[in-house]
Amino acid sequence: MPGIAPEVISHKLSIFPAYKPVRQKRCSYDAERYEAVRTEVDKLQTIGFIREATYPVWLANSVMVRKATGGWRMCQDYTDLNKACPKDSFSLPRIDQLVDTTAGRELLSFMDAYSGYNQIFMHPSDSEHTAFITDKGLYCYNVMPFGLKNAGATYQRLVNRIFARYIGSIMEVYVDDMLVKSRTAEEHLHNLSIMLGILKDYRMRLNPMKCAFGVSSGKFLGFMITHEIKVLTNQPLRQVLQKPEISGRLIKWAIELGEFDIQFISRPAEKGQAIVDFISELIPSTAQSTPEPVTETGLPEELDAERFDHLTPVWILHVDGSANQQGCGAGLALTTPDGLKIEYALRFDFRTSNNEAEYEALLADLRLAKSMNAKQIRIHSDSQLTVNQVTADFAVKDASMYAYLSTTHQLLQSFRAYEIKQIPRSENSHADALARLASAINDKVGRRVPVEILAQPSTVASETCTVRYEDTWMSPIYSYLTNDTLPEDKVQAQKLRYRSERYTVINDVLYKRGYTTPYLKCLTAEQRDYVIREIHNGVCGDHSSSRSLAHKVFRQGYFWPTMHQEASSLVKRCDKCQRFDNILHTPAEPLTPIVSPWPFAQWGLDLIGPMPQGKGQVKYAVVAVDYFTKWVEAEPLATITVAKMEDFVWTHICCRFGIPYAIIIDNGRQFDSELFRQFCTCLKINLFFASPAHPQSNGQVEAINKIIKKLLKRQLDKAKGAWPEKLPEALWAIRTSYRTSTGETPFSLAFGSEAAHWRAFGRYHTGTPRSYRTCPFAASLNLVKYIPLFFLSLIPAQKYDSAPPHDIKPRPLLPHQPRALIPRQLLQRQNRGHPSFHVPGL
């Protein structure tokens, strides 16, 4: 049986004689655990780790633990036996010292013993005391099992004895975790052979699945061991990362980087380094370097054409020259390793032959590649003479050709590797077309020739789409109002007369009259399908219910008879509305009246979150609701502190709607604090706390929180992290939705008029008269040409880069909001970067 010889070490229990032996009662398991126990017992009995026990004094139960891989690990409950054994005071090494002495080494080898404790034998007199119960019988360990009190100290005593000469110099050991370290890579193999020789002499086995040899970094005892890292920087990174009071928000990065052996060194002067590099290049080498033999393609002999394809990056050059009676020119097409194509047409201001034009094209392309810092090139040319003279297959007899060839070889020496290849003219058509274009141009001014793609021949006649209008529900009414056309049936004619009295035609458009509403534009089937879908799930859509959706369409100035039925059908077919709709488990209750004497006098304040982390690390939202108008204000937050709550109340409530009379909040620490109470006391704001046992007392805010979450779910679907960007759209949808409790929208109660839906500015504009003002940024928006005056008041004046309009009067303060209630010291405190009190921002 493998293991450490008993003469070297064995584990002895040394049980106190005064302790009474304990025989644990057998525990029951399910069939799966029983099967795992039988399998493990058979395996341990086969390799000789356990044997059957007869009349044991101590007896323990087996405990099955699920592994991460899904299998089972059998452990023994030696709790009673460990109480009867004295503690071995043999000290284990300090982990921090082991890590510090190992840092900065060039190569490391990590090793782990295979079932390390089981490689030490039990003392024969104590073997029976490790007995345990199974459904097959009683067994005891021949080797030291896991779970005994002093097993770790016994194993540490063993490794300290066998590695005594080398611990601290070339290796570190902590129980069964071993590490071989070397300052240089050359000596690591020698150190590793010494350590493996000792393991072989003492018959200690390693686990190959947990070993790593000859690595530069790895985890040892939970810490990252790496070689020394030198960082050249002129920034004070060391002071920032090593002092927690300075690092602040970077503390987590400082902890992560603290595992590595990093040295921060001041960066040398870049100008001085550039001069040194330049001088070192000019110093001649004392040794005579032998140039590498180069093949005809310009590659070293050990690099053939197939290996050239794997060299990166490779620049591909296509060249061609042209010489005719009109002139001479060259066409260059260069393709970068990233696939970018560079085209260049070059006209010669001198006469050349065809072969000279080919050489000029090749030289121009080589100069272009050199200027773009290309190191490895592949040249394609359709000139047989040029390619074979460069590769030395053809002899050069003409002096002019020899001069061109010499210049070509000088330029080719600027590249690390090159290949020149002859290709057919059909494969070089791109460069050939550029060369012919350059030779045909007579003027000396550079040109740009735009290329337009013609999709079809000019002789093809353009198609004409025939639009056929069918009769709609508006056709009889429109015909009667414009032409006095009535149906032949007298009964139907009489009904049409009565029905047409509620309609009128303005600029050839049919409108429906209302008693208390402006004219409503009547829509056809195509128009109403477009409008209802945009209002339901468009840019400003909130996936509202059928009744709310029909009411929004009506408020935007549109009408058709089946408005409610189509809204209900659309909601039933909408996937998001069905998946994220509320599931009612309790019957509806009557509305509870809440006394709020005037608008913006009483607000409810609450928090939402934590939610999925969004942009800016925000995961909370603070929500405020006015009890009178149901107006909603919300802001995403990264942290929920008292300062954030004060900023929100001051910016979103006080500066926009005046100082409220009361705020209803819950008992959160952000609200129920001395600083927030002092803030509200200075502003004369009464604080009312909801009961912790009955949060429904602040139900207005709770209901709004539920609505906001529902809207965000419908708009985001799976992109949960984008909720901060969608929060303004959700707020706009809530503010412009009809409320059953008030019979109005929060926008109309707050500002006295309805908000115009963005679809009102589209192609199906209602055409109803309104007061408009030209939008300064209308040139950049195609849809929006005019915006209503009341909507303009909501846009901050900063966007216009001009003074606020003088024809907008500020909303007067309510009787409970005198300016004298704002102490001077509070105003000084709140002016820390807050937006100024501005009328257009209300």
Secondary structure, 3 states (H helix, E strand, C coil): CCCCCCCCCCECCCCCCCCCCCECCCCCCCHHHHHHHHHHHHHHHHHCCEEECCCCCCEEEEEEEECCCCCEEEEECCHHHHHCCCCCCCCCCCHHHHHHHHCCCCEEEEEEECCHHHHCEECCCCHHHHCEEECCEEEEECECCCCCCCHHHHHHHHHHHHCCCCECCCEEEECCEEEEEECCCCCHHHHHHHHHHHHHHCCCCECHHHCEEEECCEEECCEEECCCEEEECCCCHHHHHHCHHHHHHHHHHHHHHCCCCEEEECCCCHHHHHHHHHHHHHCCCCCCCCCCCECCCCCECCCCHHHHCCCCCCEEEEEEEEECCCCEEEEEEEECCCCCEEEEEEEECCCCCHHHHHHHHHHHHHHHHHHCCCCEEEEEECCHHHHHHHCCCCCCCCHHHHHHHHHHHHHHCCCCEEEEEECCHHHHHHHHHHHHHHHHCCCCCCCCCCCCCCCCCCCCCCCCCCCCCCCCCCHHHHHHHHHCCCCCCHHHHHHHHHHHCCEEEECCEEEECCCCCCCEEECCHHHHHHHHHHHHHCCCCCCCCHHHHHHHHHHCCEECCCHHHHHHHHHHHCHHHHHCCCCCCCCCCCCCCCCCCCCCCEEEEEEECCCCCCCCCCCEEEEEEECCCCCEEEEEECCCCHHHHHHHHHHHHHHHHCCCCEEEECCCCCCCCHHHHHHHHHCCCEEEECECCEHHHHHHHHHHHHHHHHHHHHHHCCCHHHHHHHHHHHHHHHHCCCCCCCCCCHHHHHHCCCCCCHHHHCCCCCCCCCCEEECCCHHHCCCCCEEEHHHHCCCCHHHHCCCCCCCCCCCCCCCCCCHHHCCHHHHHHHCCCCCCCCHHHC
